[in-house]
Amino acid sequence: RSSAASDVYKRQSVALGCSTDTRGTKTLVDYVDPNIGTAHCRWFFYTPAAVPFGMAKLAPSTDAHLGNSGGWQAVGYDFRHTSIEGFANFHEFQVGGIVFAPTVGGLQTVPGELDDPDSGYRSRFDKKDEIAVPGYYSVILKDYGVKAELTATQRVGFHRYTYPKSEQANLIFDIGNKQGESGEVKDAEVQYFDDGRVEGYVVTSPVYVDIYQKGADVRMYFSAVLNKQPIEVGTFVKDKFVSGKYQAKGPGIGLYL
């Protein structure tokens, strides 16, 4: 279950005992750097916005839409890349999907390519604007001036996007496209409800699932709750979008607000 909410969980240090001054001390988790080893890693490796063994494992993606035809290539987040295409909620072995992407300006509904960020909704970013620690991730999307923040509980992912003042701000739900190791999408559905919920599912056919359990698939379901009411809702299939439509079904679909 993924949720876009008005506030996110804030990490706090807790000291027990009234006579001990713990300022300046560190716990082992404070030494963890999630970005180590991400120059050539697996899809499920990089999930800074997660708790141990949690179901919601959030992370930025730099090349996730490329997939991995052999089931093992490096996909997802690569520290050498300089643009982010979105923020995916599921990161497991052969499982990936449900991407959020905040943008400003004209609507684009495809992620675009690494060597041409302007060809899609992806955005450039600077490493100096990126924070990745266990349980929390944030970054500034330079092309849009949006601050993105991610965190999670055991089953719920929280996204907070802070937009600059603009004439048009968008939130894209890229639902029906392959992500990382997820494989080709067999079916997908997304629907917006008047109470602010966005719900749906994705059915994929990952490489290793097809090898070891012929005919089986992976099914991911999600329910997102928004804290803002959009002034316009629409759906898309790849780069074709329709304003005013609240529901879409099939591979390649998505929803924009």
N, C-alpha and C positions, 0 to 999 in steps of 0.2 A: 504494500500500500504506500503510495506516494502522496505527499501533501504540500501545496504551496500555502504557507501560512504567514500571518502578519508579524510573527516574531520567531526567532530561532533560539534553540537551547544555547546558553552561554556557559563556557567552561569555567569552573571555579575551583580554587584550591581550598580544601577544608582542613583545618588544624584541630586536633583533639587534645584536650588538656589546657589548663588555664595558666600554667607557669612556664611554658616553653615557647620561645620565640622561633617560629619556623620561617620567617621572612628570608628569602634568598636561598632556601634549600630547594632541591629538585628531586622529583621522583624519576624512576627509570623511564617512564613513558615520555618525559620531557626531552629525552635525548634522541627520540625517534625522528628521523627525517624521511617521510614517505617518498620523496623524489629520488632517493638513491636507487639506482638500478632500473630507472624508467627509460633509458635510452634504447633498450631492445628487450621488451618484456611482454608478458602475456596479457590478454584482455582483463583477466580477473585480478591482476597483480596490484593495480593502482586504484585504491578506494579509500582515500583519506577521510571522507565524510561517512564514517560507519562506526559501529560498535562491534566488538568481537562476536563472530558467528551471527551477526544480524542478517535480516532478510533484505533490508533497504541498504544498498551500498552505492553511495553517490560519488561521482567523480566527473571532471571535465574530460572531453574527448577532443583529440586533435586530428585523428584519422579513422575514426570508428566506422564511418559509412563505407569504407573500402572493403570491409569484410576480410575473410581469410580463407581462400579457396581450399587450402590444404589442411585447415584445422589447427595450425600451430604457429602461423606467422605472427610477427609483432603487430598488434593493433591496439587502438584505444588512445592512450596518452603517451606521448614521447617527449621527453624533456628538451630535445633538440628543436622541436617545432615552435613556431612563433605565432600561431593562430589557433583559436579554439572554435569548434563547430557546434558545441552544445554540451549539455550536462545530462548524462544518462543515469537512470535509477537502479538498473540491474547489472551487476557484474559478478558472474559466476562462470564456472567452466562450461563452455558451450551455451551460455545463457546471457543475453544482453538486450536492452531495449528501453523504451519509454524516455524519450529525450525532450528536455525543455531547452528553449533558446530565446533569450530576451534580445530584442533589437529595437532600433529607433529609426524612423524614416520610412521609406518605401518598403513594402512587404516583399520578402523573398522566402520561398518555401523549400529550397534545396540547400544543402550545406556548403556547396562550393568546394573548390580544390585547394590543396595546400599551397601550390605555387601561384594561385590567383585568388586570394581571399575575397576580392570584390565580386567573384562569380556566384556567391551564395550568401547565406546568413551568418557565416562564420565571422569572427572578429580577431584582429591582431591583439596581442597583449605583451606586456613586459614582465620579465621574471621578478623585477623589483616590486611589482604590484601584486605578487602572488603570495599567499600564505597557505601552507599545507602542513597541518599537524594532525595527530591522531584524533579523529572525531570532528574535524572542522577544516573547511577549505574556502578560500575567498580569492577573488581576482577582479581586476578592472578590465572590462572589455573596451579597448581604446577606441575602436571605430564607432561605438555607440555612447561612450561615457557612462556605461552601466556598471554598477558594482554588484557582483554575484557572490552569494554566500550559501554554503551548503553544510548541513549537519544531519544527524539521524538518531532515532531511537532504535529499539530492537526490530521494529517492523515498519516504521514510518520515516520517510525522508522529508526534510524541510528545505525548501528553497526560499531565499529572500533576494529579490532583485530591486535595487534602488536606481531608478531612472532619473536622468536629468530632465529639466523642463524642456518640452518639445511639442511640436504639432501632432506627432504620431508616435506612440510607443506600442510595441507589439510583444506578445508572448506566444511562442510557437510550440505546439505539441507534435513532435515528429514521431508518429506511432508505427506506421506500417512498413518501415524500411529496416533492412538488416543492420545490426550493430555489433561490431567486433566479431566474436565467435558464434553469434546467434544463428548464422546461416540465412538462407533465403526465407522470406516471409511467405507462408502459405495462406494466411488469413489474418485479418485485423479489423477492429471496430473501435470507433471513438464517438462519444456523444457528450454534448454540453447540456446541462440542466439549468433551469431558471434560478435555482437556489445556489448556483455557483459551483456545483460539482462538475467534474469532467471524468468520465469513466469509460472503460473499454478493456480490450484484451488484444494480445498478439500471439499468433501461433507460428512457430518457426521450425525449420528442419535442419538442425546443425549437422556438420560433417560427420562427427564421431557417432552421433545418435543413428544416423543413416547407415553407418558401417556396422555397428554392433547390435542394432535393434531395428532392422529394416521396417519401414512403414511407420515407425513411432515419431512423435514430435514433442516439442516443448511448448507449454502454454503459460503465458504470463497475464495476470489480471491486475488492474490498477484502479484506484479511486483517488482523485485529487480534489482538494478543496481550496478555493481561491478566497482571498480576503478583499478583493476589489471586483466591482461589477464592470464588465467591459461595455464599451459603447457600440462595439460591433463584434460579431462572431461569424466565423466562416470555416469551411473545410477545404482541403486540397488533396490532390493526387499528384505527387511529384511537383512539377512547376505550374500546374493548373489549379486555380483556386476559385471558389464560389462564395460570395458574400451572402450572409443571411441563412446559411444552411447549418443546422445544429448536429447533424449526424452523418457519418461516412463509414463505409465498409469495404474491405478488400486490401490487397497489397498496395503499398505506396501511399496510404492515406495519412492525413494528419488534420489538426485543428488549429486555427489561429484566433487570437483575441486581440 
